[in-house]
Amino acid sequence: MAKIKSVIGLEADSNEIRAVEISRSSGVYSVLACGKIPLSEGVIEEGFIRDADRFSIALSELMRNGGFKSTDIVVGVNNENVIMRYASFPQVSPDKLRNMVLLQAQEFIPIPVQEMEIDYVVAGQDTNDDDQPVTNVMLIAARRNMIEQYINLLSASRLQVIDVDSTTLSLCRGLRHDVVTDEKYLVINLTEDLLNFVVIEKDEISMVRSINIPEFAAESVERLFKYQSGYEQAEDDIENLGTVLGQETSSSVSYYSMQNSGKPIEKIFLLANLAAGDRIAARISDLIATIPVIVPDFYRTNNFGLDQKVLNEFAGCIGLGIQALEVK
């Protein structure tokens, strides 16, 4: 296979498509193109592309007007069709672990595994209640028909999908670029459809929790993502969402503390592509006064010549591209 010179990291949600083209030379990453395009209502719903024609037209316009040159692309997914679970398996040699995970994944996934694409990230070694060695992993399961839909549509646009990755993991990897050091921290990743909680220390994940946005907060979330600012219900929506996130975060922290007697959670990072992110984080802080809640700035050391606001908005896409180049 020819060496990949640059790759496009792409995310799509019900509001827009975002993409960044990344290259690497002598270990240094550069952004070659960066852009986004809005999507009409109904093009993407519940994580699925409902209007393939309008999606393809928007994608082609983004690629053309954004100056994207590469045809290699990695797609980031994070919606209600993606399930993340923390699981432990009997310790086996690395070459046998994948088979074990795939054979036993159904015990942890509430949807038939025949309908899912399964992947995992090793999250460290431990012992179980019987003092037997186990390997902890974060399972990632995505509906196969959703992934195939993206691959088929992108292929029809003459783009080659070289990987499908978790946007949540991409953002977590991005935090390692001069945002976090050795502390144990909780990531709250908020999208329009899903709320993910991930506890990490260094490179080891020790808790994963995913929930759908509660119904009573769904309209607030939808408006905050769609309008960002300057609409009549903004203050009420910020208060509503901040309270929900605070309550769910408090539950997650308490659950983690009960299950783990080691080092406590020292920081909380709120990852949400929202103009009101800082105010929502402040509301969470009101409810969890003992742990600082931070909206992080990504890639501060190498800003790729981009404004910090743009870096934060496209951090998921950048991380997707960097990861793809690192493994190729």
N, C-alpha and C positions, 0 to 999 in steps of 0.2 A: 504493500500500500504506500502511495506517495505521502511524504510528510505534509501535514496540514500547516499552512503558513498563517492562516487566520481563520477564525470561527465566529459565528454569530450566536449570541445568547438571546433567546426570545421568550417573552412572557405575554400571555393574553388573558384578559378578564372581560367582564361584561361591558366595561367602559372603553377599553383601548388595547392596542397592541404596542408593546415596547420592545426595542431591540438595540443591541450594542455589538459592534464588530471589534474583536480583540485580536491582536497579533503578539507574537513573542519573538524577540531576537536577543541572543546572548543572555537569556534569563530575565530580560526586561520586557514588561508588558506595555502595550500601547493601545489606545482607543483609536480606531480608524474611522468609525462612523457611529452615530448615536442618534436615535430618533423615536418618535411615537406617533400614533395616529388614532383618533377617536373611532369608536365603533357605534353604529346606530343601535338603538334599543332592539333587543331580540336577536341580535346576531349570535351572541353567546349567552346561554342560559343554563344555570345549574352545572357549569363546567363543560357543557357540550356545545359544539358549534351547530347552531340551528339553521343558519342561513349561509351555506357554503359559498354561494356566489358573491355575496357582499363581503364576506371575510376575505376571500381571495382577491377581490378588487382592492380592498384596503391594504392587504399585505403587499401586493404588487406596487401600489402607490408609495408605501413606506420604503420598500427596498429601492425603488427608483429615485425618489426625491431625497432620501437620506444618504445617498451615495454609497450604499452597501455593495461590495464587490464579491465577497466570498459566497459560495453556494453551500458550504458546510454549516450546519446549524444544530444547536442543542436547545431543546425545548424545556422550559421550566414549568412544572405543574404544581398547583396547590389549590385544591377546591374540595368539595364534598365527595368527589369520586376518588380521592386519595386518602388512604388510611395509614396512620403511623402507630405502631405499637412497640412497647419495650418488652422483650422476651428473653428468656434464659434457656439454653440448651446444654445437654451433657457435653463436656469438653472433649473434642476430637481433634485430629490433625487438621490443619488448614485446608488440605485438599479434599477433605470429607465434609467440611462444615456446610458448604452450599447445598449439597444433597440433603443433609439433615434438616436444614432450615426449610427447604422447599417441601420436604415430606411432612413436616410437623407444623407448617405455617397455619393450616386450617384451625388449629387449636386457639389461635390468637386473632384470626380475621373473621368478622361476622358475616362475610359474603363468600359464597363458594369460590375457592381458589381458581377453579376453571375459568372464572370470569375476570380474573385479575392477573396483572403482571407483578411478580414479586421480586423485590430486591432487599438488601439489608446492608447495614453498616455495623461493623464490630464495635461494641461499646465497652470492652474490657473483660477481664477475667474475675471470677468470684467463686464462692462456695455456696451451696444451697443449705437448706435446713438440716439435711443429713450429712453435712460436711463433705459433700462430693463436689469436685471441681466443675464449674459451668462456664460457658461463654455467653456473655450478655450481648444482645444485638438490638438494634433498632430496625424493626421490620417496616418496609414501605411497600404498600400494595396499591396499585392504581388500576382502575377499570380498563380492561383490554380494549373495549370498543372505543373509549375516549382517546386512548393513545393511537390506535389505528386510524382514527378520524384525522388527527393532527398530521400523522405521517403521510397519509394519502393526499391531503390537501396541500401540504408543503411540497410534496414530490411533484404534484401537478403544476406547481409554480416553479419547477426546476430547481428546487432546493433539496439537498440531501441531509436527512436527519441522521446525525451520527450518534446521538444520545438523547434520552429523556431523563431529566433529573428532577429532584425535589427543590422547589424554590426555597422552602424553609431551610433546608440544609445549605443551599447556596448562600443565604444570608448569614447563617451561623458561621460558615467558613469565612465570610467577609469580616466578621467581628475579630477574627484572629489577626487581621492586618492592622495592628497598632491601636485596637480598641480595648481588647482584653489581654490579660497576662496569665497569672496562675490562679486567679480567684474562681470560686464556684459561682455560677450565675444562672439565672432563669431567663430564657428568651420567651417573650410573648409575641407571636407572629399573627397579626390580624389581617384577614382579607374580608371581602364582602360576604363570603360564604362560610368561612372557617376560622376557628381560633385554635392555634397550636401553642402548647407549653412544652419547652424542652429545657432540661437542666443539664448543664455542661461544666466540666472542670478540665482544663487543658483540652485534650482531644477526646475525652471520654464522656459519653452521654449516659446519664444515670436515671433519667425519667423522661417519658414522652406522654403527653395527654392531648387529645384532639377532640373538640366538640363543635357541633354546628352552632352558628349564631342563634342565641335564644330568640324565640318568635317575637317576644315583646320588645326586643331591641333591634329587630331586623330592619324596620323602617328607618330608624336613626342611623344605622350603619350604611344603608343604601344612600341616604341623602348626603351623609358626610363624605362618602367616596365620590358621589356623582357631582355634587356642587362645590365641594371643598370649603367654600366660605361665602359669606355675603347673602345668606338666605334667612328667612324669618325664624325658623325653628332651630337655628344653629346652636344657641346656648342651651336649649333644652336637650338637644340631641347629644351635645358634648357631655352634659351632666348625666344623662341616661346611660350612654355608652361607658363613660368613665366609672360609674357605679357598678355596672355589670362586670366590667373587666376587673375592677377592684375586688369584687366578691369572688369571682372565679379564680383570680390570682391568689387571694387569701386561702381559698380551699386547696389549691394546688400546692402552695407552700406548706400548709399544715399537713397535708397528706404526705408530702415528701419528708417532712421532719419526723413523722411517725414511723415511716418505713426505713429511714436512714439515720443512724446515730452518729455519723461522722461529721465532717466539716459542714457548717450550715451555708445556706444560700446567702451570698454577700452583696450581690447586685441584681437588679432586674432591668432588662433591656426591652423596651417596647418598639417593635418593628411594625410600622403601619405607614403606608404611603398616603398620609393625610396632612393637610395644612394645619389641622388642629391637634397634631400629635403631642406637642409639648403640654397643651392644656389638658388633654386626656391623661397624660402621664402624671400631671400634678394631682388630678382627681384620684388616680390609683394610689399616689403617695399619701393622700389624706386618709385612705383606708388601711394602708400598710405603712405605718410610720417608722418601722424598725429597719426597713431595707430601702436604699435609694432606688428610685425608678428613673431610668435614663432613656432619652431618645438619642441613639448614637449617631455620630458622623462617621461615614465609611471612607476608607482609602484616603486618609488625610496625608500620609507620607508621599504616596504617588497619586496625585489627583488627576492624572491623565490630561491635564490642561482644562479640566471641567470645573464649573462652579460647584461648591459643596452641596447646594440644593439639588443640582442635577445628579451628582454622585449618589446622594441618598435615594433619589427617585429610581435610579437605574442600577442600584447596588446588586439586586438579584440577577439581572442580565449580565453584569460584569463578572460576578462570581461564577455563573454558568460557563461563560467563555473561558475564564482562567482555568477552571477545573478540567474542561475538555482538552485544553492545550497541555495541561500537566500530565494527563494520562495517555496522550497520543504520542 
